[in-house]
Amino acid sequence: MWPDGRHNKSPSRAVDLAPYPIDFQDIKRFEILGWFVKGLAKGLGIKVIWGGDWANFRDWGHFELVD
């Protein structure tokens, strides 16, 4: 939430992504995107958190850098 969210830092620590064309009901495409981004980040040695892994609230397009 503004102004404390990770999206609201400079530089930003979080980003929201969506597979194109965007269909927010197509969770499978968001899962594929999440797995891809996490795998790419791991290969580059970058630690990320994906909102699709959250238990209480799944934010399928959310990615953030781990401090």
C-alpha positions as CSV (number, residue, x, y, z in Angstrom):
1,M,0.0,0.0,0.0
2,W,1.1,3.5,-0.8
3,P,3.6,4.8,0.3
4,D,5.1,1.8,2.0
5,G,4.9,-0.9,-0.8
6,R,7.9,-2.2,-2.5
7,H,6.6,-0.8,-5.8
8,N,6.9,2.7,-4.3
9,K,10.6,2.8,-3.6
10,S,13.2,4.4,-5.7
11,P,14.6,2.4,-7.2
12,S,11.6,0.1,-7.2
13,R,12.0,-3.3,-5.5
14,A,8.9,-4.9,-7.1
15,V,7.2,-5.1,-10.5
16,D,3.9,-6.6,-11.7
17,L,4.0,-8.6,-15.0
18,A,1.3,-10.3,-17.0
19,P,1.5,-12.6,-20.0
20,Y,0.2,-11.1,-23.2
21,P,-2.5,-11.0,-24.3
22,I,-3.7,-10.4,-20.7
23,D,-6.4,-12.7,-19.4
24,F,-6.5,-12.5,-15.6
25,Q,-8.6,-15.6,-15.4
26,D,-6.0,-17.7,-17.2
27,I,-4.0,-18.7,-14.1
28,K,-2.0,-21.4,-15.9
29,R,-0.3,-18.7,-18.1
30,F,0.6,-16.7,-14.9
31,E,2.0,-19.8,-13.4
32,I,4.2,-20.5,-16.4
33,L,5.4,-16.8,-16.4
34,G,6.1,-17.1,-12.6
35,W,8.1,-20.3,-13.0
36,F,10.0,-18.8,-16.0
37,V,10.9,-15.6,-14.1
38,K,11.9,-17.5,-10.9
39,G,14.1,-19.9,-12.9
40,L,15.8,-17.1,-14.9
41,A,16.4,-15.2,-11.7
42,K,17.9,-18.3,-10.0
43,G,20.2,-18.9,-12.9
44,L,21.4,-15.3,-12.6
45,G,21.9,-15.5,-8.9
46,I,19.1,-13.0,-8.2
47,K,16.7,-13.8,-5.3
48,V,13.1,-13.0,-6.0
49,I,9.7,-13.5,-4.3
50,W,6.8,-14.4,-6.5
51,G,3.3,-13.5,-5.4
52,G,2.0,-16.8,-6.9
53,D,3.8,-18.6,-4.0
54,W,2.0,-16.8,-1.3
55,A,-0.4,-18.9,0.7
56,N,-3.0,-16.3,1.9
57,F,-3.3,-14.1,-1.2
58,R,-2.0,-15.1,-4.6
59,D,-0.8,-12.0,-6.5
60,W,0.0,-13.9,-9.7
61,G,1.8,-11.0,-11.5
62,H,3.9,-9.8,-8.6
63,F,7.7,-10.2,-8.4
64,E,10.0,-8.5,-5.9
65,L,13.7,-8.5,-5.1
66,V,14.8,-10.0,-1.9
67,D,17.1,-7.8,0.2
